[in-house]
Amino acid sequence: MADDRKTTPENATLLQAFEWNVPADQKHWLRLQAALPSLKEIGVTSVWIPPACKASSPKGNGYDIYDLYDLGEFDQKGGVATKWGTKKELQDLCWRAGELGVGIYFDAVLNHKAGADTKEKCRAVEVDENDRNKEISEPYEIDAWLGFNFRGRGDKYSAQKYHWYHFSGTDYNAANEKTAIYKLKGEGKSWSTSVSDDQGNADFMMFADLDYSHEEVTKDVINWGIWATKELGLKGFRLDAVNHFSERFTNEWITALRHECGNIFIVGEAWEGSRDKLVAWLEEMDHKFTLYDAPLLYNFARVSGEERADLRKIFDNSLVQVKPMNAVTVVANHDTQPGQTLDTPIAPFFKPLAYALILLRPSGYPCLFYGDLYGLLPKEDSPKDKVQDPSCSGMLPTLVKARQLYAYGECNDYFSDDANCVGWVRRGTWDRLEGACAVVMSNAAPGEKNMFVGEEHKGEIWTDVLGWARDGDQEKQVVIGEDGFGLFTCGETSVSVFVKRTASGRDSFPLKVLLAGALRRGCTDGVVNNRHIASKDEVAHWNPRSVAKGGYQGRGCEAACHHCMIGQRVQKGGKET
């Protein structure tokens, strides 16, 4: 008789593939393309790329968006390429990702436009910064940067030009050189009512605020979403500042996109510490949608900063606790990294615990942060700041690989008896019998948990894939008893991930991010921030003394350049360049 049970798919893992201070060297698409094979190998299934549209300046990250339809193709705003690279390089990245089976999610900035080409006169009223519904002036004529003609692109892809009546607000009056929040006046003009009520009404956030009650705006942006998806073969979108523009339009946009392009994944950035507000927003939407679990990230920050905080409450008031199918779980992102507007410090010791909590449990869609994987660069205008090392002592690839191989099936929690030491067991599935693990962590003294992994595992020896659980100077070995229990341990302020010692794939551990010049085989493809996801063999032969001060050793690398950010051999036409 044929087995009609459904096969268990590989766990999905998302990577945010940038941090705020990536150099403006126009080579990021090349970096990511070179890194894709190693990311695929450790278990990354989708990549969230930065805003790829032309920004208002060559160094702009794309949140200062100028032209949706210019992906680095036209000579506008100081050059052809975006900060990240050219459209051709972006297409090559997307093609390579598709070849590897890695999805690309596009960071779409749909709330506003920046870098207008011309000023236009219109009537407006100033509103209170803290209550956007409160008008604090009489209507008067302003001269605002609200004319967008896209001369470099012309009418290619879209003939739509933008004028003052396509916007609902702006933040600068050139006539009197005054910065304020201006609500534009005209027939049918008002803030959107289907937005968050933060500051009275959250419609206006920055720059020139798009008015989605205008039919031409709605049509043009819907067409762009379909065009971009087909042009690049996208599998999903991250919608920036989604709580600042019309929920009605967002629903309309998703409906049209999915009608034309299939079941595209959507995650919205409605950065909100209140779970109730996130849930209420989800309930307003008509479609399957996900949001970032900001409350959980804030829990990580709070617990990591409090001595002997109660780990049992780590998921309290989080989105993933009540809406697991709608939660994208994160430990850090480009807004919460050091020096940014939402800078949210998480103690270094707690980063691996936090990642274990989002990667090795069944609920939520975990998203890695580029800065945690490869390290963070200092801001260009802060040369005295140091490069920050990868988090988790470089062991984040091991945790991701453990998710790929061993985090399947039923999850049994051991959260009740000790506030500072918790654990859980993943039992595996019928077709992933070795896809089981036992996780134990402590934010205080060394800890242990006697946990049931199943009588089918009796007599097996389980070891920690991280290598952090020790018996003196030897690796900790846990023998599973006749009753299916094992006594699993972890070190002080640490985490251990135990799996069967002879499980499939176990001999590939540990995987670690190392300085590229310290690898025995020298500089390799996939090097980012002068770092490389090293295999077990490379880790075993790692020699830190081989790293030249400020550079590389080994075979050398002609591509090692600006801020030591490349260090790769880029493959073009089968040749090294």
VENWO-V917457 format. One record per helix or strand. SS is the DSSP state (H for helix, E for strand). FROM is the first residue (numbers start at 1). LEN is the number of residues. Records with the same first field share a line. If there is no record, write none. Layout:
SS=FROM-LEN, FROM-LEN
This chain:
E=14-3, 46-4, 54-2, 65-3, 76-1, 79-1, 82-1, 85-1, 103-6, 112-2, 118-11, 131-5, 140-9, 162-1, 167-7, 178-8, 208-3, 236-4, 265-4, 290-3, 327-4, 365-5, 376-1, 388-1, 409-1, 411-4, 421-6, 428-2, 432-1, 437-6, 447-6, 461-4, 470-2, 474-2, 477-3, 485-6, 494-7, 512-4, 528-1, 531-4, 571-2, 575-2
H=28-15, 87-14, 164-3, 215-18, 242-3, 247-15, 275-10, 294-12, 311-3, 319-4, 324-3, 348-12, 370-5, 392-3, 396-11, 455-3, 506-3, 516-3, 536-5, 544-3, 562-3
